[in-house]
């Protein structure tokens, strides 16, 4: 078993109770890398914090590798590019199956566990069509819509092409729900099962919202079919909105509680779809660059939900500041109101050649569009 000193340090931080992704990213900004953060443990950790040991991490990795699994850390070159710039991106992901599928274009599909027959049929058919078109379909391997989504993707994939990703709330070795054991194995053979949780972790309730953010982050957009107004599917949509991803919703009968979530999303700006063809017609080439901004969208969950606090850290203020990449700065300036090229050059402080190249890149990915008069807007 080979693991770099930096990845071992990242794993120790990620496996320390009470220390989450947001806090670890702050530490990496403050100390440049995980090894330095560990060396300065006494400077930033509260007395109650117990750092995960090297022995415990290596034992977990041995068990994971014995299962044929792998781990990808945020400093690895093949860490999913769609997640890399998110403020709460998982520090490490354990996986079983085809590792490379994580960097393919993905669409998230979520919905109710107690879905109707029509909802299950629609979800299965849509996932089948997306997979047949070469799009990886990502969901949570739960009962109901998630199960239909994975089954549809597997049936629609061409030959043995990787076609689906299952993000689970517990450890990747934990089979949940138990009736999906055979489906899970098929996903491992033609996609992958991933988690940020350690091996052996039970999928307890507060881990599901954390799992949902990964589904949203990996995807260029999220489809919500059937889901109640207050449900895990709407949490996934909330994360997607916050990350700047597309949100598509399937309309339903207003008297049916399972249509409450999609209908509410549609009233508040989600894109109405009736089939996978509607998604494929407007599918971005990649996930939009993440831009920290005030959201124009309504807050789906005004009440406090399980987001990580940084109270455990004793870091001075101002350690998080970091210049945004040029591509992200340029994308942040675009809106639905067209802007002239000269203004974009001036506001980004980039050269004309650099600005032009980045705009073309964003245009090819579907994140920018050029008007007839030469002005630029969001795609």
URJOLIN-V551931 format. One record per residue. RES is the residue in one letter. SS is DSSP state (A for helix, B for strand, O for the rest). PHI is phi in whole degrees, 0 to 359 (999 if undefined). OMEGA is omega in whole degrees, 0 to 359 (NA if undefined). Layout:
BEGIN
RES/SS/PHI/OMEGA  RES/SS/PHI/OMEGA
END
This chain:
BEGIN
X/O/999/179  X/O/246/177  X/O/210/184  X/O/290/179  X/A/299/180  X/A/292/179  X/A/294/176  X/A/297/178  X/A/294/177  X/A/299/180  X/A/296/178  X/A/297/177  X/A/295/183  X/A/294/182  X/O/263/176  X/O/273/181  X/O/301/178  X/O/86/180  X/O/244/185  X/O/254/187  X/A/298/182  X/A/298/180  X/A/296/181  X/A/294/177  X/A/296/175  X/A/296/179  X/A/296/179  X/A/295/175  X/A/293/183  X/A/287/188  X/A/247/174  X/O/78/177  X/O/203/185  X/A/290/179  X/A/299/178  X/A/295/179  X/A/298/179  X/A/293/180  X/A/297/180  X/O/256/184  X/A/308/184  X/A/293/182  X/A/278/186  X/A/241/184  X/B/272/172  X/O/289/183  X/O/303/183  X/O/283/185  X/O/278/178  X/O/244/183  X/O/288/176  X/O/299/183  X/O/275/175  X/A/300/182  X/A/298/181  X/A/295/180  X/A/294/180  X/A/295/177  X/A/296/178  X/A/297/181  X/A/296/178  X/A/298/179  X/A/294/180  X/A/296/181  X/A/295/178  X/A/294/176  X/O/278/184  X/O/85/184  X/O/269/182  X/B/207/177  X/B/226/176  X/B/237/181  X/B/257/187  X/O/294/177  X/O/270/180  X/O/284/182  X/O/294/181  X/O/261/172  X/O/300/185  X/O/306/183  X/A/296/180  X/A/293/182  X/A/266/197  X/A/306/186  X/O/266/181  X/O/286/185  X/O/294/180  X/O/243/179  X/O/300/178  X/O/299/181  X/O/288/178  X/B/223/175  X/B/231/172  X/B/269/183  X/B/212/171  X/B/233/179  X/B/119/187  X/O/272/185  X/A/297/186  X/A/295/182  X/A/294/183  X/A/294/180  X/A/258/173  X/O/269/181  X/O/294/185  X/B/235/171  X/B/240/177  X/B/277/176  X/B/227/183  X/B/223/179  X/O/181/189  X/O/287/173  X/O/291/179  X/O/259/184  X/O/283/175  X/O/284/177  X/A/300/180  X/A/294/179  X/A/294/177  X/A/295/180  X/A/296/180  X/A/298/183  X/A/297/180  X/A/296/181  X/A/293/180  X/A/295/179  X/A/296/178  X/A/300/181  X/A/293/179  X/A/296/180  X/A/296/179  X/A/296/178  X/O/276/177  X/O/92/179  X/O/265/176  X/B/283/182  X/B/255/187  X/B/244/179  X/B/207/190  X/O/247/177  X/O/60/177  X/O/275/175  X/O/293/173  X/O/80/186  X/A/300/181  X/A/304/180  X/A/299/179  X/A/298/180  X/A/297/181  X/A/296/179  X/A/297/179  X/A/297/179  X/A/298/181  X/A/296/180  X/A/283/183  X/A/266/184  X/O/295/177  X/O/277/182  X/O/48/182  X/O/254/181  X/O/295/176  X/O/303/191  X/O/226/185  X/B/209/177  X/B/236/175  X/B/250/177  X/B/260/185  X/O/251/184  X/O/277/178  X/O/265/176  X/O/293/183  X/O/292/178  X/O/273/183  X/O/267/182  X/O/271/181  X/O/214/352  X/O/290/186  X/A/300/181  X/A/289/179  X/A/263/182  X/A/301/181  X/A/291/178  X/A/296/178  X/A/303/180  X/A/295/177  X/A/296/178  X/A/296/179  X/A/299/181  X/A/284/185  X/O/227/180  X/B/168/176  X/B/202/172  X/B/248/184  X/B/228/176  X/B/200/172  X/O/267/182  X/O/274/179  X/O/289/176  X/O/303/178  X/O/86/181  X/O/291/176  X/O/285/180  X/O/281/180  X/O/283/193  X/O/304/187  X/A/286/178  X/A/274/183  X/A/291/175  X/A/300/177  X/A/294/176  X/A/299/183  X/A/297/180  X/A/294/179  X/A/287/175  X/A/303/180  X/A/295/184  X/A/291/180  X/A/289/193  X/O/262/171  X/O/285/177  X/B/190/184  X/B/236/175  X/B/260/174  X/B/247/179  X/O/265/177  X/O/266/177  X/O/191/174  X/O/296/183  X/O/303/178  X/O/250/184  X/O/204/178  X/A/297/179  X/A/296/178  X/A/288/173  X/A/296/177  X/A/299/178  X/A/297/179  X/A/299/177  X/A/297/180  X/A/301/178  X/A/299/182  X/A/293/179  X/A/274/181  X/O/81/179  X/O/276/175  X/B/288/173  X/B/231/178  X/B/247/182  X/B/225/180  X/O/261/182  X/O/293/180  X/O/212/180  X/O/300/183  X/O/294/178  X/O/272/182  X/O/262/183  X/A/301/181  X/A/289/176  X/A/263/184  X/A/299/181  X/A/294/179  X/A/300/180  X/A/297/178  X/A/293/177  X/A/298/180  X/A/296/178  X/A/293/185  X/O/245/167  X/O/110/176  X/O/293/180  X/B/271/180  X/B/284/175  X/O/229/177  X/O/243/180  X/O/200/177  X/A/298/180  X/A/300/178  X/A/296/178  X/A/289/182  X/A/297/181  X/O/292/184  X/O/231/187  X/O/285/177  X/O/295/179  X/O/288/179  X/O/202/178  X/O/294/179  X/O/297/176  X/O/302/180  X/O/284/178  X/O/232/176  X/O/289/185  X/O/202/172  X/O/286/185  X/O/275/173  X/O/283/182  X/O/285/176  X/O/291/177  X/O/282/183  X/O/289/183  X/O/228/182  X/O/297/178  X/O/287/181  X/O/292/173  X/O/236/195  X/O/288/172  X/O/252/186  X/O/283/174  X/O/259/178  X/O/260/185  X/O/297/182  X/O/288/184  X/B/267/176  X/O/244/180  X/O/257/176  X/O/291/180  X/O/294/172  X/O/91/182  X/O/276/184  X/O/270/187  X/O/297/181  X/O/204/181  X/O/292/179  X/O/283/174  X/O/301/183  X/A/303/181  X/A/298/179  X/A/291/179  X/A/299/181  X/A/293/180  X/A/300/181  X/A/297/181  X/A/280/181  X/O/280/176  X/O/213/177  X/O/288/175  X/O/271/183  X/O/299/181  X/B/232/181  X/O/287/180  X/A/299/182  X/A/299/179  X/A/295/179  X/A/295/177  X/A/299/183  X/A/294/185  X/A/282/177  X/A/269/185  X/O/63/176  X/O/263/174  X/O/286/178  X/A/299/181  X/A/296/180  X/A/296/180  X/A/297/180  X/A/298/181  X/A/296/180  X/A/291/178  X/A/296/178  X/A/296/178  X/A/300/179  X/A/295/179  X/A/294/180  X/A/296/180  X/O/274/179  X/O/87/182  X/O/262/179  X/B/217/179  X/B/220/181  X/B/256/177  X/O/284/180  X/O/299/182  X/O/271/175  X/O/94/178  X/O/282/185  X/B/241/178  X/B/218/174  X/B/297/179  X/O/283/NA
END
